[in-house]
């Protein structure tokens, strides 16, 4: 079975200030351990050379690690490419990685230049000033790429936490926040996400698997969508849209029939979901155990839904059967 692995699982974000502090501290420690028997003049040259080499090696190694932590962007699967665009553009990331690569080469070039000049220094003061000049140029380059980073620590953390997707029949749960999508995922698959009674508990795409009779269905729980225009949607909602457009072979649209959500907002969102996708659609009237009879009757007459209760288990087996029928 093919699995689309999250290509951003190992990405690293540069903390330029922390890296420079670490490199300078390491250089000072290494310089203290320099011992050379040929005389005082050779000693101070060796100490400054050790500082330059240590800083260069530490920074170049860190920049190489950052470059190697990113995938080749041309090979990133479409769904992950679209998810990346929520955080930054692919072009912006390409330019940044090119800048990191250029910076690494430039620092290695500086090392060669300043190492040669320190070897030719006539006094300890001259050698020290050359080393400080090298430090200053490295700091300037690092600050530049630190400011241009297209991803912060939190956004990188979100990218790294995206799930791997199996390439099997996939059903995506859609609906307003707090209509019970995460509870349905648990009831259908046994995957127990964190469920709380407030909107946007689900901040990413959560997966569970329904297996029966040799069939396997991937069910994706997405962040709740709000009834509002696409340009006003936040990152969580955009993830849900991408899941609908790129992953779904079928969609379960979840109505809350308990009266906890305005029915007109739920209907408006259903209209938007139908506009976005042309895949098979199952309409579910959830929370039937606490149903508003007026809302339940309205949804029944207009949409002929499957009614479910995650609390009592009512309708869950019928929903599973419907999903497996769609999966063929």
C-alpha positions in Angstrom: 0.0 0.0 0.0 1.3 3.4 -1.0 1.7 6.1 1.7 2.3 9.7 1.1 4.8 10.6 3.8 4.9 14.2 5.2 7.9 15.6 3.4 8.2 18.4 6.0 8.5 16.1 9.0 12.2 16.9 9.6 12.4 20.6 8.7 14.5 22.9 10.9 14.1 26.6 11.5 17.2 28.8 11.8 17.5 30.7 15.1 20.4 32.9 13.9 21.0 34.7 17.3 21.1 31.4 19.2 23.4 29.8 16.6 25.9 32.7 16.7 26.0 32.8 20.5 26.6 29.0 20.5 29.4 29.3 17.9 31.2 32.2 19.6 31.0 30.4 23.0 32.4 27.2 21.5 35.2 29.2 19.8 36.2 30.8 23.1 36.4 27.4 24.8 38.4 25.8 22.0 40.8 28.7 22.0 41.5 28.3 25.7 42.7 24.7 25.0 45.2 25.7 22.3 48.8 24.8 23.2 51.7 25.3 20.9 55.4 25.0 21.7 57.0 27.2 19.0 56.6 30.5 20.9 54.2 33.3 21.9 53.8 34.7 18.4 52.7 31.3 17.1 50.4 30.9 20.1 48.2 33.9 19.4 48.0 33.1 15.7 46.8 29.6 16.6 44.2 30.9 19.1 42.7 33.3 16.6 42.8 30.7 13.8 41.0 28.2 16.2 38.2 30.8 16.9 37.7 31.5 13.1 37.7 27.8 12.2 35.3 26.9 15.1 32.8 29.6 14.2 32.9 28.8 10.5 32.5 25.0 11.1 29.7 25.4 13.6 27.7 27.8 11.4 28.3 26.0 8.1 27.3 22.7 9.7 24.1 24.2 11.0 23.2 25.8 7.7 23.9 22.5 5.9 21.6 20.7 8.4 18.8 23.2 7.7 19.2 22.9 3.9 19.2 19.1 4.1 16.1 19.1 6.4 13.9 20.4 3.5 12.6 18.2 0.7 13.2 18.9 -3.0 10.2 21.2 -3.5 9.5 19.9 -7.1 9.0 16.4 -5.6 6.5 17.4 -2.9 3.0 15.8 -3.5 0.3 18.2 -4.5 -1.7 18.0 -1.2 1.4 18.9 0.8 2.4 21.6 -1.6 -1.0 23.2 -1.2 -0.8 22.8 2.6 2.6 24.6 2.5 1.0 27.5 0.7 -1.0 28.1 3.9 2.2 29.1 5.7 4.4 30.5 2.9 4.7 30.4 -0.8 6.8 27.8 -2.5 8.7 30.5 -4.4 9.5 32.4 -1.2 10.8 29.2 0.4 13.0 28.4 -2.6 14.5 31.9 -2.5 15.2 31.6 1.2 16.9 28.2 0.8 19.0 29.6 -2.0 20.0 32.5 0.3 20.9 30.0 3.1 23.1 28.1 0.6 24.8 31.2 -0.6 25.4 32.4 2.9 27.1 29.1 3.8 29.4 29.4 0.8 30.2 33.0 1.6 31.1 32.1 5.2 33.5 29.4 4.0 35.0 31.9 1.6 35.5 34.4 4.5 37.2 31.7 6.5 39.8 31.1 3.8 40.4 34.9 3.4 40.7 35.6 7.1 42.7 32.5 7.9 45.3 33.6 5.3 45.4 37.2 6.7 45.7 36.0 10.3 48.7 33.8 9.4 50.4 36.9 8.0 49.5 39.2 11.0 52.5 40.8 12.6 51.0 41.4 16.1 48.5 39.8 18.4 46.3 42.9 18.2 46.3 42.7 14.4 45.3 39.1 14.5 42.6 39.8 17.1 41.1 42.6 15.0 41.0 40.4 11.9 39.2 37.7 13.8 36.7 40.3 15.1 36.2 41.5 11.6 35.4 37.9 10.5 33.0 37.6 13.4 31.2 40.8 12.3 30.8 39.7 8.8 29.4 36.3 9.8 27.0 38.1 12.2 25.8 40.4 9.5 25.1 37.5 7.1 23.3 35.5 9.8 21.1 38.4 10.8 20.1 38.8 7.2 18.9 35.3 6.7 17.4 35.3 10.2 15.1 38.2 9.2 14.1 36.6 5.9 13.0 33.2 7.3 9.6 32.4 5.7 8.6 30.1 8.6 8.5 30.7 12.3 9.0 28.0 14.9 5.2 27.6 15.4 4.4 27.4 11.7 7.2 24.9 11.2 5.8 22.9 14.0 2.4 22.8 12.3 4.0 21.7 9.0 6.0 19.0 10.7 2.9 17.6 12.5 0.9 17.1 9.2 0.0 13.4 9.0 1.1 10.8 6.4 -1.8 9.9 4.1 -2.5 6.4 2.9 -3.5 6.2 -0.8 -6.7 4.4 -0.1 -10.4 5.4 -0.4 -10.7 8.6 1.8 -13.7 10.1 3.4 -13.5 13.6 4.7 -15.7 14.9 7.6 -16.9 18.4 7.0 -19.1 20.8 9.0 -19.2 23.8 11.3 -17.0 23.8 14.4 -18.3 21.7 17.3 -20.9 19.7 15.4 -19.2 16.4 16.5 -16.8 15.5 13.7 -14.1 14.3 16.0 -16.6 12.2 18.0 -17.7 10.6 14.8 -14.1 9.8 13.8 -13.8 8.1 17.2 -17.0 6.1 16.8 -16.3 5.1 13.2 -12.6 4.1 13.6 -11.7 3.9 17.3 -9.2 6.8 16.9 -9.7 8.9 20.0 -8.8 12.5 19.4 -8.9 15.2 22.0 -12.6 16.2 22.2 -13.8 19.3 24.0 -17.0 21.2 23.9 -15.8 24.3 22.2 -15.1 25.3 18.6 -11.8 24.5 16.8 -10.6 21.7 19.1 -9.3 20.1 15.9 -6.5 22.3 14.7 -5.1 19.9 12.1 -6.1 17.0 9.9 -6.7 13.9 12.0 -6.9 10.4 10.5 -8.6 7.2 11.5 -9.1 3.9 9.6 -12.2 1.8 9.1 -11.4 -1.8 8.2 -13.9 -4.5 7.3 -14.1 -7.4 4.9 -10.7 -6.7 3.5 -11.5 -3.0 2.8 -9.7 -0.1 4.4 -11.1 3.4 4.4 -9.2 6.4 5.5 -11.4 8.9 7.4 -10.1 12.5 7.8 -11.4 14.8 10.6 -10.8 18.4 9.5 -10.9 21.7 11.4 -14.4 23.1 11.4 -15.4 25.5 8.6 -17.3 28.7 9.2 -19.9 30.2 7.0 -17.7 32.9 5.5 -15.8 33.9 2.3 -12.7 32.0 1.4 -10.3 35.0 1.8 -11.5 35.4 5.5 -10.7 31.8 6.4 -7.9 31.1 8.9 -5.2 28.5 8.5 -7.2 25.8 10.2 -10.1 26.3 7.8 -7.8 26.3 4.8 -6.5 22.9 5.8 -10.0 21.6 5.8 -10.6 23.0 2.3 -7.4 21.4 1.0 -8.5 18.1 2.5 -11.8 18.3 0.7 -10.3 19.3 -2.6 -7.2 17.0 -2.7 -7.9 14.0 -0.5 -11.7 13.3 -0.5 -13.2 10.4 -2.5 -16.4 11.1 -0.6 -17.5 13.6 2.0 -19.6 13.3 5.2 -21.3 16.6 5.9 -22.3 16.8 9.6 -25.3 18.7 10.7 -25.8 19.4 14.4 -29.5 18.8 14.9 -29.5 19.6 18.7 -30.0 23.3 18.2 -26.5 24.2 19.2 -25.7 25.6 15.7 -27.8 27.9 13.5 -29.4 25.8 10.8 -29.0 28.5 8.1 -25.2 28.7 8.7 -25.0 25.0 8.4 -27.0 25.0 5.2 -24.8 27.8 3.7 -21.7 25.8 4.5 -23.2 22.7 2.8 -23.9 24.7 -0.3 -20.2 25.9 -0.3 -19.0 22.3 0.2 -21.1 21.1 -2.8 -19.6 24.0 -4.8 -16.0 22.9 -3.9 -16.3 19.2 -4.6 -18.2 16.9 -6.9 -17.7 13.7 -4.9 -20.3 11.5 -3.3 -21.8 13.2 -0.3 -23.3 11.6 2.8 -25.4 14.0 5.0 -25.4 13.2 8.7 -27.7 14.6 11.4 -25.6 14.3 14.5 -26.4 14.6 18.2 -29.8 13.0 17.6 -29.9 12.0 21.3 -30.3 15.7 22.1 -32.2 16.7 19.0 -34.4 19.7 18.6 -37.5 18.1 17.0 -38.1 21.1 14.8 -34.5 21.1 13.4 -34.4 17.3 13.1 -37.7 17.3 11.1 -36.5 20.1 8.9 -33.2 18.3 8.1 -35.0 15.0 7.6 -37.4 16.4 5.1 -34.9 18.4 3.1 -31.7 16.2 3.1 -32.8 12.7 4.1 -29.8 12.3 6.4 -28.5 9.4 8.4 -29.1 10.3 12.0 -26.3 9.5 14.5 -25.5 9.9 18.2 -21.9 9.6 19.3 -23.1 9.4 22.8 -25.4 6.4 22.4 -24.0 4.9 19.2 -27.3 5.3 17.3 -26.8 5.2 13.5 -23.1 4.5 13.6 -23.3 1.0 12.1 -25.6 2.3 9.3 -23.1 5.1 8.6 -20.2 2.6 8.5 -22.2 0.4 6.0 -22.8 3.4 3.8 -19.1 4.4 3.8 -18.1 0.8 2.9 -20.6 0.7 0.1 -19.1 3.9 -1.4 -15.6 2.4 -1.1 -16.7 -0.5 -3.2 
